[in-house]
Amino acid sequence: MTVEGLGHRLSAIRRQAELSQEEMAERLGISRSAYQYYERGERDLTGSLLLKVFRLFDVDPLWVLEGDSENGVSRREREISQAYRKIGLAVERRIEDRGLPVAPAKKWDAIDFLFFEFLQSEPAVVVDTTPDTHRIDSVLRLVA
């Protein structure tokens, strides 16, 4: 399985380090021709070679593999952050709608509890991360 764009990211790492292909290959302990195959995307990097790249050049593994980090934040981190926000807003809204006298610390306990449940769920369940009102109500009863 070829990782799309991995060669381009490997090239970007090399250029950032101001190395020639020959120097990069030397650092990785492989031949220049082997390195060129990797950079052109004609071969997949082995796990041990990827680890060497991560360690030698201190690069974000998710960016190297997925190429989807923006400002140092990967797609998954962004999804998790958005889920936490959605859950927090849903809890806030529910407290407000029901006029519940919930202390701020208890509100955050409820948000953290629901977020922990989200993290335990299937990773594919990112689309609808907001728990239903019944679940929010039962968690608010637990923490109140």
C-alpha positions as CSV (number, residue, x, y, z in Angstrom):
1,M,0.0,0.0,0.0
2,T,1.5,3.3,-1.1
3,V,1.0,6.3,1.2
4,E,-0.2,9.1,-1.1
5,G,2.2,12.1,-1.0
6,L,4.7,10.5,1.4
7,G,7.5,11.1,-1.1
8,H,6.7,14.8,-1.4
9,R,6.7,15.1,2.4
10,L,10.0,13.2,2.6
11,S,11.4,15.6,0.0
12,A,10.1,18.6,2.1
13,I,11.9,17.2,5.1
14,R,15.1,16.9,3.2
15,R,14.9,20.4,1.7
16,Q,14.1,21.8,5.2
17,A,17.2,20.2,6.5
18,E,19.1,21.6,3.5
19,L,20.4,18.2,2.4
20,S,21.0,16.8,-1.0
21,Q,19.5,13.4,-1.8
22,E,22.9,11.9,-1.3
23,E,23.3,13.4,2.2
24,M,19.8,12.4,3.1
25,A,20.4,8.8,2.0
26,E,23.6,8.8,4.0
27,R,21.8,9.9,7.2
28,L,19.2,7.2,6.7
29,G,21.8,4.5,6.0
30,I,20.5,3.6,2.6
31,S,21.7,4.1,-1.0
32,R,21.0,7.2,-3.0
33,S,19.0,5.2,-5.5
34,A,16.9,3.6,-2.8
35,Y,16.2,7.1,-1.3
36,Q,15.2,8.4,-4.8
37,Y,12.6,5.6,-5.1
38,Y,11.2,6.6,-1.7
39,E,11.1,10.3,-2.6
40,R,9.4,9.6,-5.9
41,G,6.8,7.5,-4.2
42,E,7.8,4.4,-6.1
43,R,8.5,2.5,-2.8
44,D,7.0,2.6,0.6
45,L,9.3,3.4,3.5
46,T,9.8,0.6,6.0
47,G,8.7,1.1,9.6
48,S,12.3,1.2,10.8
49,L,13.2,3.8,8.2
50,L,10.1,5.9,9.1
51,L,11.2,5.8,12.8
52,K,14.7,7.0,11.7
53,V,13.1,9.9,9.8
54,F,11.0,10.8,12.9
55,R,13.9,10.7,15.2
56,L,16.6,12.3,13.0
57,F,14.5,15.2,11.8
58,D,12.0,15.7,14.7
59,V,9.0,15.7,12.4
60,D,5.3,15.0,13.3
61,P,4.7,11.4,12.5
62,L,1.0,12.1,11.6
63,W,2.1,14.8,9.1
64,V,4.6,12.5,7.5
65,L,2.1,9.6,7.2
66,E,-1.1,11.5,6.5
67,G,0.1,15.0,5.4
68,D,-2.9,16.5,7.0
69,S,-1.6,18.5,9.9
70,E,-2.2,22.2,9.7
71,N,-0.2,24.5,12.0
72,G,0.9,21.3,13.9
73,V,-2.6,20.0,14.4
74,S,-3.6,16.7,12.7
75,R,-7.0,16.0,11.3
76,R,-7.8,13.6,14.2
77,E,-6.7,16.2,16.8
78,R,-9.0,18.8,15.1
79,E,-11.9,16.3,15.1
80,I,-11.4,15.6,18.8
81,S,-11.2,19.3,19.6
82,Q,-14.4,20.0,17.6
83,A,-16.1,17.1,19.4
84,Y,-15.2,18.5,22.8
85,R,-16.5,21.9,21.8
86,K,-19.8,20.4,20.5
87,I,-20.3,18.4,23.7
88,G,-19.5,21.5,25.9
89,L,-22.0,23.6,23.9
90,A,-24.7,20.9,24.1
91,V,-24.3,20.7,27.9
92,E,-24.4,24.5,28.3
93,R,-27.5,24.7,26.1
94,R,-29.3,21.9,28.0
95,I,-28.5,23.5,31.4
96,E,-29.8,26.8,30.1
97,D,-32.9,25.3,28.4
98,R,-33.9,23.5,31.6
99,G,-32.9,26.4,33.9
100,L,-30.8,24.0,36.0
101,P,-28.7,25.5,38.9
102,V,-25.5,23.6,38.0
103,A,-22.2,24.8,39.5
104,P,-19.4,25.5,37.0
105,A,-17.3,22.6,38.3
106,K,-20.2,20.2,38.0
107,K,-20.9,21.4,34.5
108,W,-17.3,20.6,33.5
109,D,-17.5,17.2,35.2
110,A,-20.5,16.5,32.9
111,I,-18.7,17.7,29.8
112,D,-15.6,15.6,30.7
113,F,-17.7,12.5,31.4
114,L,-19.5,12.8,28.1
115,F,-16.3,13.5,26.2
116,F,-14.7,10.5,27.8
117,E,-17.6,8.4,26.5
118,F,-17.0,9.9,23.1
119,L,-13.3,8.9,23.2
120,Q,-14.3,5.3,24.1
121,S,-16.7,5.1,21.1
122,E,-15.7,4.0,17.7
123,P,-13.4,6.4,15.9
124,A,-15.8,6.5,13.0
125,V,-18.4,8.2,15.2
126,V,-17.0,11.6,14.6
127,V,-19.9,12.8,12.4
128,D,-22.5,13.2,15.1
129,T,-20.5,13.8,18.3
130,T,-23.2,15.6,20.2
131,P,-24.9,13.3,22.7
132,D,-28.7,13.3,22.8
133,T,-30.6,15.4,25.4
134,H,-31.6,12.3,27.3
135,R,-28.0,11.3,27.8
136,I,-27.0,14.9,28.8
137,D,-29.9,14.9,31.3
138,S,-28.8,11.6,32.9
139,V,-25.2,12.8,33.2
140,L,-26.3,16.1,34.7
141,R,-28.4,14.2,37.3
142,L,-25.3,12.2,38.1
143,V,-23.0,15.2,38.7
144,A,-25.6,17.5,40.3
